[in-house]
């Protein structure tokens, strides 16, 4: 479940984080204001509160199930993904915005001189270079996301922390079980960090 939660949340965070980054550098004041407000508010709220708010407000108050139907486990999984995406995308946005700032201004100006609009400049010129320069920071965000999936336990999603608690209650061997799950997270995060670190060096933009 942790792998599924991480993959779904990572994809959603990358998409929404890219949209937020585009808003932060947009020439439209309303979009810049929304992006700035969203980042400053959500990033400073504890993840546990974001996850629980998704369950309590969306599911119980507004009865929004995200198309999950009557299956409670499926609904909680989708709500956990939504909360993780809402939170993690803020860090993706800031990492990507720092990458956008490394792209020489002259390249964007040259693209505009050729008749490209803001969206085309961002998509064809700026973002490809920005992504290459922030592979390492995005890898750190991914590793943090993998560990943050344990917070999904707050709304009953049966991922690693939830299963660990059940095993401790049944087996009464907390030290061994804790070491086992810690090793599991190392196996999940260490290869990802090494692979993405190598990728960052390979794709680094030479200035």
Kinemage of the C-alpha trace (Angstrom):
@kinemage 1
@onewidth
@group {chain A} dominant
@subgroup {mainchain}
@vectorlist {calphas} color= white
{ca unk a 1} P 0.000 0.000 0.000
{ca unk a 2} L 2.878 2.384 0.769
{ca unk a 3} L 4.249 1.988 -2.775
{ca unk a 4} L 0.826 2.596 -4.349
{ca unk a 5} L 0.231 5.597 -2.115
{ca unk a 6} L 3.672 7.014 -2.899
{ca unk a 7} L 3.383 6.550 -6.678
{ca unk a 8} L -0.132 8.023 -6.909
{ca unk a 9} L 0.779 10.948 -4.646
{ca unk a 10} L 4.068 11.608 -6.454
{ca unk a 11} L 2.382 11.806 -9.865
{ca unk a 12} L -0.361 14.075 -8.550
{ca unk a 13} L 2.122 16.278 -6.673
{ca unk a 14} L 4.296 16.697 -9.756
{ca unk a 15} L 1.315 17.750 -11.881
{ca unk a 16} L -0.256 20.104 -9.335
{ca unk a 17} L 3.147 21.444 -8.265
{ca unk a 18} L 3.949 22.308 -11.891
{ca unk a 19} L 0.633 24.143 -12.228
{ca unk a 20} L 1.342 26.063 -9.024
{ca unk a 21} L 4.831 26.975 -10.235
{ca unk a 22} L 3.330 28.280 -13.480
{ca unk a 23} L 0.930 30.388 -11.418
{ca unk a 24} L 3.778 31.777 -9.311
{ca unk a 25} L 5.568 33.110 -12.398
{ca unk a 26} L 2.439 34.000 -14.351
{ca unk a 27} L 1.989 37.553 -15.688
{ca unk a 28} L -1.619 37.433 -14.398
{ca unk a 29} L -1.741 39.037 -10.894
{ca unk a 30} L -4.726 36.946 -9.730
{ca unk a 31} L -2.946 33.688 -10.562
{ca unk a 32} L 0.260 34.840 -8.867
{ca unk a 33} L -1.703 35.849 -5.784
{ca unk a 34} L -3.533 32.504 -5.634
{ca unk a 35} L -0.315 30.510 -6.049
{ca unk a 36} L 1.486 32.526 -3.374
{ca unk a 37} L -1.425 32.303 -0.929
{ca unk a 38} L -1.865 28.574 -1.463
{ca unk a 39} L 1.833 27.836 -0.977
{ca unk a 40} L 2.194 29.958 2.149
{ca unk a 41} L -0.916 28.526 3.794
{ca unk a 42} L -0.739 24.817 2.943
{ca unk a 43} L 3.019 24.447 3.373
{ca unk a 44} L 2.803 25.748 6.950
{ca unk a 45} L -0.057 23.457 8.013
{ca unk a 46} L 1.008 20.105 9.557
{ca unk a 47} L 0.425 17.219 7.156
{ca unk a 48} L -1.640 15.332 9.720
{ca unk a 49} L -4.139 18.206 9.836
{ca unk a 50} L -4.322 18.306 6.025
{ca unk a 51} L -5.000 14.549 5.832
{ca unk a 52} L -7.601 14.565 8.610
{ca unk a 53} L -9.257 17.664 7.130
{ca unk a 54} L -9.670 15.851 3.811
{ca unk a 55} L -11.463 13.019 5.606
{ca unk a 56} L -13.534 15.062 8.029
{ca unk a 57} L -14.512 17.951 5.758
{ca unk a 58} L -14.748 16.277 2.352
{ca unk a 59} L -16.022 12.840 3.321
{ca unk a 60} L -18.139 13.446 6.406
{ca unk a 61} L -19.263 17.067 6.068
{ca unk a 62} L -19.544 17.515 2.300
{ca unk a 63} L -19.970 13.798 1.504
{ca unk a 64} L -17.429 13.979 -1.316
{ca unk a 65} L -16.076 10.477 -1.958
{ca unk a 66} L -13.972 11.201 -5.085
{ca unk a 67} L -15.867 8.511 -6.968
{ca unk a 68} L -14.852 5.765 -4.548
{ca unk a 69} L -18.349 4.354 -4.057
{ca unk a 70} L -19.301 2.457 -0.883
{ca unk a 71} L -15.833 0.968 -0.297
{ca unk a 72} L -14.449 2.783 2.774
{ca unk a 73} L -10.870 1.618 2.204
{ca unk a 74} L -10.918 2.898 -1.381
{ca unk a 75} L -12.403 6.213 -0.249
{ca unk a 76} L -9.795 6.669 2.487
{ca unk a 77} L -7.006 5.812 0.042
{ca unk a 78} L -8.190 8.479 -2.400
{ca unk a 79} L -8.583 11.040 0.380
{ca unk a 80} L -5.062 10.249 1.592
{ca unk a 81} L -3.705 10.749 -1.937
{ca unk a 82} L -5.551 14.065 -2.176
{ca unk a 83} L -4.124 15.277 1.132
{ca unk a 84} L -0.590 14.214 0.257
{ca unk a 85} L -0.831 15.841 -3.162
{ca unk a 86} L -2.202 19.087 -1.712
{ca unk a 87} L 0.693 19.227 0.773
{ca unk a 88} L 3.631 17.830 -1.209
{ca unk a 89} L 2.862 19.873 -4.326
{ca unk a 90} L 3.825 23.025 -2.423
{ca unk a 91} L 7.384 21.725 -2.052
{ca unk a 92} L 7.435 20.577 -5.679
{ca unk a 93} L 6.341 24.064 -6.697
{ca unk a 94} L 9.077 25.821 -4.734
{ca unk a 95} L 11.750 23.433 -6.029
{ca unk a 96} L 10.570 23.927 -9.593
{ca unk a 97} L 10.341 27.701 -9.180
{ca unk a 98} L 13.966 27.760 -8.103
{ca unk a 99} L 14.764 25.857 -11.293
{ca unk a 100} L 12.806 28.358 -13.369
{ca unk a 101} L 14.899 31.143 -11.855
{ca unk a 102} L 18.072 29.475 -13.163
{ca unk a 103} L 16.925 29.739 -16.790
{ca unk a 104} L 18.545 32.807 -18.404
{ca unk a 105} L 16.057 35.625 -18.949
{ca unk a 106} L 17.401 36.130 -22.454
{ca unk a 107} L 16.065 32.764 -23.567
{ca unk a 108} L 12.511 33.636 -22.536
{ca unk a 109} L 12.829 37.047 -24.186
{ca unk a 110} L 14.088 35.453 -27.399
{ca unk a 111} L 11.153 33.038 -27.377
{ca unk a 112} L 8.696 35.915 -26.922
{ca unk a 113} L 10.407 37.774 -29.753
{ca unk a 114} L 9.627 34.783 -31.975
{ca unk a 115} L 5.939 35.217 -31.196
{ca unk a 116} L 5.469 32.549 -28.515
{ca unk a 117} L 2.947 33.282 -25.785
{ca unk a 118} L 3.551 32.743 -22.049
{ca unk a 119} L 2.283 29.154 -22.021
{ca unk a 120} L 4.417 28.185 -25.016
{ca unk a 121} L 7.521 29.832 -23.566
{ca unk a 122} L 6.976 28.008 -20.284
{ca unk a 123} L 6.268 24.635 -21.893
{ca unk a 124} L 8.869 24.659 -24.670
{ca unk a 125} L 11.747 26.701 -23.265
{ca unk a 126} L 11.622 27.224 -19.508
{ca unk a 127} L 10.187 24.073 -17.920
{ca unk a 128} L 12.404 21.541 -19.749
{ca unk a 129} L 15.507 23.315 -18.434
{ca unk a 130} L 13.977 23.898 -15.000
{ca unk a 131} L 13.203 20.196 -14.537
{ca unk a 132} L 16.762 19.241 -15.435
{ca unk a 133} L 18.200 21.596 -12.824
{ca unk a 134} L 15.985 20.446 -9.941
{ca unk a 135} L 16.123 16.654 -10.204
{ca unk a 136} L 18.044 16.447 -6.904
{ca unk a 137} L 15.622 18.682 -4.927
{ca unk a 138} L 12.662 16.783 -6.390
{ca unk a 139} L 14.330 13.532 -5.303
{ca unk a 140} L 14.422 14.861 -1.740
{ca unk a 141} L 10.740 15.727 -1.983
{ca unk a 142} L 9.982 12.192 -3.208
{ca unk a 143} L 11.902 10.641 -0.310
{ca unk a 144} L 10.061 12.859 2.160
{ca unk a 145} L 6.766 11.898 0.526
{ca unk a 146} L 7.557 8.193 0.915
{ca unk a 147} L 8.066 8.681 4.645
{ca unk a 148} L 5.065 10.988 4.953
{ca unk a 149} L 2.723 8.256 3.715
{ca unk a 150} L 2.727 6.956 7.297
{ca unk a 151} L 0.529 9.945 8.171
{ca unk a 152} L -2.243 8.329 6.097
{ca unk a 153} L -2.723 6.062 9.098
{ca unk a 154} L -4.609 9.000 10.662
{ca unk a 155} L -7.646 8.241 8.484
{ca unk a 156} L -7.347 4.469 8.564
{ca unk a 157} L -5.430 3.769 5.367
{ca unk a 158} L -3.749 0.399 5.943
{ca unk a 159} L -0.208 1.304 4.945
{ca unk a 160} L 3.087 0.669 6.740
{ca unk a 161} L 2.482 2.444 10.053
{ca unk a 162} L -0.997 0.953 10.357
{ca unk a 163} L 0.294 -2.550 9.685
{ca unk a 164} L 3.211 -2.044 12.073
{ca unk a 165} L 0.843 -1.159 14.910
{ca unk a 166} L -1.221 -4.273 14.238
{ca unk a 167} L 1.870 -6.486 14.203
{ca unk a 168} L 3.132 -5.005 17.475
{ca unk a 169} L -0.225 -5.660 19.121
{ca unk a 170} L -0.321 -9.248 17.848
{ca unk a 171} L 3.343 -10.201 18.235
{ca unk a 172} L 4.389 -8.042 21.222
{ca unk a 173} L 7.881 -7.594 19.764
{ca unk a 174} L 8.066 -3.826 19.089
{ca unk a 175} L 11.863 -3.555 18.697
{ca unk a 176} L 12.210 -6.253 16.044
{ca unk a 177} L 9.125 -5.067 14.158
{ca unk a 178} L 10.292 -1.442 14.309
{ca unk a 179} L 13.695 -2.393 12.893
{ca unk a 180} L 12.017 -4.448 10.156
{ca unk a 181} L 9.817 -1.566 9.005
{ca unk a 182} L 12.690 0.931 9.245
{ca unk a 183} L 14.710 -1.358 6.972
{ca unk a 184} L 11.744 -1.502 4.610
{ca unk a 185} L 11.648 2.280 4.302
{ca unk a 186} L 15.405 2.363 3.723
{ca unk a 187} L 14.972 -0.146 0.894
{ca unk a 188} L 12.293 2.107 -0.598
{ca unk a 189} L 14.085 5.439 -0.269
{ca unk a 190} L 17.796 4.664 -0.640
{ca unk a 191} L 17.674 3.225 -4.188
{ca unk a 192} L 15.409 6.095 -5.255
{ca unk a 193} L 17.835 8.648 -3.842
{ca unk a 194} L 20.847 7.013 -5.501
{ca unk a 195} L 19.087 6.648 -8.857
{ca unk a 196} L 17.750 10.193 -8.918
{ca unk a 197} L 21.086 11.573 -7.711
{ca unk a 198} L 22.819 9.871 -10.634
{ca unk a 199} L 20.116 11.175 -12.962
{ca unk a 200} L 20.591 14.714 -11.610
{ca unk a 201} L 24.315 14.592 -12.392
{ca unk a 202} L 23.653 13.242 -15.865
{ca unk a 203} L 21.002 15.831 -16.729
{ca unk a 204} L 22.671 18.804 -15.053
{ca unk a 205} L 22.518 21.894 -17.253
{ca unk a 206} L 26.010 23.088 -18.135
{ca unk a 207} L 26.189 26.878 -17.978
